[in-house]
């Protein structure tokens, strides 16, 4: 796998992480069987992809990017899907996380 594909799969893993977080919310403490299955499958998928990605990319960079995408994406989905608030500090935090991800990507170029 080349670096370009590894970065693309890292983004996919980040998106799956966000979907996993949303599925956990819908699973309501893993009391809803359907959402529980979805949650476990999403977890397995992003862990698998992350494992493949770190064979190519530096583990520190890959993990930080994956975590940042997951955190920022989950905040955004919390606002969109669950009516969570997005005040100036939370928005600023998301911007800082995304800026950090961009800096890590540039550092690997």
BAMAR-767575 format. One line per field, with one value per residue (C-alpha): residue in three letters; x, y, z. Coordinates in Angstrom, 2 decimals. Each point is the difference from the previous one (the first is absolute). Layout:
REM BAMAR-767575
residuo	c(ALA,...)
east	c(X,...)
north	c(Y,...)
up	c(Z,...)
REM end
This chain:
REM BAMAR-767575
residuo	c(UNK,UNK,UNK,UNK,UNK,UNK,UNK,UNK,UNK,UNK,UNK,UNK,UNK,UNK,UNK,UNK,UNK,UNK,UNK,UNK,UNK,UNK,UNK,UNK,UNK,UNK,UNK,UNK,UNK,UNK,UNK,UNK,UNK,UNK,UNK,UNK,UNK,UNK,UNK,UNK,UNK,UNK,UNK,UNK,UNK,UNK,UNK,UNK,UNK,UNK,UNK,UNK,UNK,UNK,UNK,UNK,UNK,UNK,UNK,UNK,UNK,UNK,UNK,UNK,UNK,UNK,UNK,UNK,UNK,UNK,UNK,UNK,UNK,UNK,UNK,UNK,UNK,UNK,UNK,UNK,UNK,UNK,UNK,UNK,UNK,UNK,UNK,UNK,UNK,UNK,UNK,UNK,UNK,UNK,UNK,UNK,UNK,UNK,UNK,UNK,UNK,UNK,UNK,UNK,UNK,UNK,UNK,UNK,UNK)
east	c(0.00,1.32,-0.05,-2.92,-2.21,1.08,-1.08,-3.32,-0.63,0.91,-2.74,-2.43,1.02,-0.68,-3.46,-0.72,1.09,-2.59,-2.66,0.98,-0.45,-3.42,-0.97,1.00,-2.36,-2.80,0.86,-1.00,2.55,-0.03,-3.61,-1.20,1.21,-0.06,2.01,2.31,0.86,0.54,2.26,2.15,0.34,1.03,2.52,1.51,0.14,1.82,2.44,0.80,0.57,2.10,2.13,0.60,0.77,2.66,1.91,0.70,-0.33,1.76,-2.11,0.06,-1.17,-2.60,-1.45,-0.10,-1.71,-2.50,-0.78,-0.36,-2.31,-2.08,-0.19,-0.82,-2.46,-1.75,-0.43,-1.52,-2.30,-1.07,-1.17,-1.65,-1.66,-0.53,-0.48,3.14,1.19,2.91,1.20,3.06,2.38,-1.14,0.21,3.46,1.05,-1.17,1.90,3.17,-0.36,-0.47,2.97,2.10,-1.03,0.98,3.38,0.65,-0.87,2.31,2.78,-0.15,0.16)
north	c(0.00,3.43,3.12,1.53,-3.02,-0.15,3.62,-0.67,-3.06,2.03,2.48,-2.90,-1.37,3.45,0.10,-3.51,1.18,2.78,-2.46,-2.29,2.79,0.81,-3.68,-0.22,2.87,-1.79,-3.29,1.66,-1.71,-3.05,-0.76,0.11,-3.15,1.34,3.12,-2.09,-2.22,3.06,1.51,-3.11,-0.36,3.65,-0.40,-3.06,1.76,3.10,-1.97,-2.23,3.00,1.81,-3.13,-0.09,3.71,-0.09,-2.54,2.86,3.27,0.92,-1.31,3.27,2.07,-2.52,-0.42,3.75,0.68,-2.81,1.22,3.59,-0.88,-2.10,2.71,2.84,-2.08,-1.24,3.55,1.03,-3.03,0.64,3.44,-1.17,-3.20,0.51,3.75,0.49,3.58,1.43,3.09,2.05,-2.01,-3.34,1.31,1.38,-3.38,-1.74,2.52,-0.56,-3.78,0.30,2.37,-2.52,-2.76,2.17,0.72,-3.70,-0.80,2.75,-1.25,-3.39,1.51)
up	c(0.00,-0.90,2.14,-1.92,0.57,3.65,0.53,-1.74,2.17,3.08,-0.90,-0.49,3.41,1.49,-1.59,1.31,3.45,-0.15,-1.18,2.87,2.55,-1.44,0.04,3.67,0.78,-1.86,1.76,3.29,2.21,-2.26,0.91,-3.62,-1.80,-3.57,0.82,2.18,-2.98,-2.21,2.66,0.34,-3.78,-0.40,2.80,-1.65,-3.38,1.17,2.16,-2.98,-2.28,2.57,0.38,-3.75,-0.17,2.72,-2.05,-2.42,1.93,3.25,2.87,1.94,-2.93,-1.14,3.48,0.63,-3.33,0.54,3.52,-1.16,-2.86,2.35,2.65,-2.37,-2.00,3.12,1.31,-3.32,-0.13,3.59,-1.05,-3.22,1.25,3.71,0.36,2.09,0.32,-1.96,1.80,-0.87,2.19,-1.38,-3.56,0.73,1.34,-3.16,-2.12,2.04,-0.38,-3.77,-0.26,1.91,-2.40,-2.96,1.60,0.60,-3.61,-1.25,2.25,-1.76,-3.50)
REM end
